[in-house]
């Protein structure tokens, strides 16, 4: 039997029992059963705006890691920077989202460094919040195994953290710290940019934990 149907039956049974036993005051403006029904986790829509890290891992496997009521749409495109997504911003609202995950910045570090990063990231945020304000999760990115861009990513990561302070509906997942605290290899020898399977799974687990902790 569908789990939501089971819950509904339990709710109505409790409502019947309460009505027989005068469980709640007649002057109450809200039926407790309706409050319970309202809390049932209806479908939650997630859109991931990212680059190859997300695209190549099927959205960090979030569609498999999260409960079934979460519907994950990954529009990530390998090689994309924040600027690239600004140029294709209309694609981001092809369907409404309750939560956007922004996983961008590695390519920006290689292409433009820190130049214009704050302004571009802010413009992307402004576009994503045009409609009724969704939750936004920003990714503080792993520094990679490419020494030449590590300090740039670290600087841009601090910018990302600063931008989360604009709203209580913005938060970040610290993937930089997550990778730095691991003692096992997280990158293949042949690729200093893209994590191995263990690295991708760690990212997916961290995002899953964070999402489930949000009140959405």
Buried (B, 14 or more C-beta within 10 A) or exposed (E): EEEEEEBBEEBEEBBEEBEEEEEBEEEEEEEBBEEBBEEEEEEBBBBBBBBBBBBBBBBBBBBEBBEEEBBBBBBBBEEBBBBBBBEEBEEBEEEEBBBBBBBBBBBBBBEBBBEEBBEBBBBBBEBBBEEEEBBBBBBBBBBBBBEEBBEBBBEBBEBBBEBBEEEEBBBBBBBBEBBEEEEEEBBEEEEEBBBBEEBBBBBBBBBBEBBEEEEB
